[in-house]
Amino acid sequence: MIKLFVDGAAIGRQGYAAIGILIVEDGVQEQIGLPLEDRMDNHRAEFEALLYGLRHLKAKNKQGQLVFCYTDSKLVAESIRKKYTKKAEHKLLLEEALRELPAFTNFYLEWIPEKENKGADNLAKKALYQLTRKNK
């Protein structure tokens, strides 16, 4: 079983952004914090975090594993569940995620409160801080 925690962080509506991914498998943690090249809002960063997590697991041939994915973004969780989002700028990201998901045989996405997603949140914020310091 794999626990995948994903989070995005952004400054403002079209600012610097980063993602945090925390993967827990057999008691071992893998931590990923990445600054993103494009400027974006927080919702897009949250989708980008999910996409990165899915692709990372696929690259490690983990699609056949039981995967519990946790996000503190209600927008992402509900968009995936309903296979729909109102915002045009999120539709392409949702479509990308929906194309990735069928590769996973047992994948469950769940919304969790922000306080329960501190690992991924801290990784995203650390990457965002490093990005903003580099670009000052």
DAJO-V204438 format. One record per backbone hydrogen bond with DSSP energy under -0.5 kcal/mol. CO is the residue of the C=O (numbers start at 1). NH is the residue of the N-H. Records with the same first field share a line. If there is no record, write none. Layout:
CO = NH / NH
This chain:
1 = 26
2 = 4 / 68
3 = 5 / 24
4 = 70
5 = 22
6 = 72
7 = 20
9 = 18
10 = 12
15 = 40
16 = 11
17 = 36
18 = 9
19 = 34
20 = 7
21 = 32
22 = 5
23 = 25 / 30
24 = 3
25 = 28
28 = 25
30 = 23
32 = 21
34 = 19
36 = 17
40 = 15
41 = 45
42 = 46
43 = 47
44 = 48
45 = 49
46 = 50
47 = 51
48 = 52
49 = 53
50 = 54
51 = 55
52 = 56
53 = 57
54 = 58
55 = 59
56 = 60
57 = 62
58 = 61
62 = 65
63 = 105 / 106
65 = 67 / 106
66 = 2 / 68
67 = 69 / 108
68 = 4
69 = 110
70 = 6
71 = 112
72 = 74
73 = 77
74 = 78
75 = 79
76 = 80
77 = 81
78 = 82
79 = 83 / 84
87 = 90 / 91
88 = 91 / 92
90 = 94
91 = 95
92 = 96
93 = 97
94 = 98
95 = 99
96 = 100
97 = 101
98 = 102
100 = 103
101 = 104
106 = 67
108 = 69
110 = 71
113 = 116
114 = 117
117 = 121
118 = 122
119 = 123
120 = 124
121 = 125
122 = 126
123 = 127
124 = 128
125 = 129
126 = 130
127 = 131
128 = 132
129 = 133
130 = 134
131 = 135
133 = 136
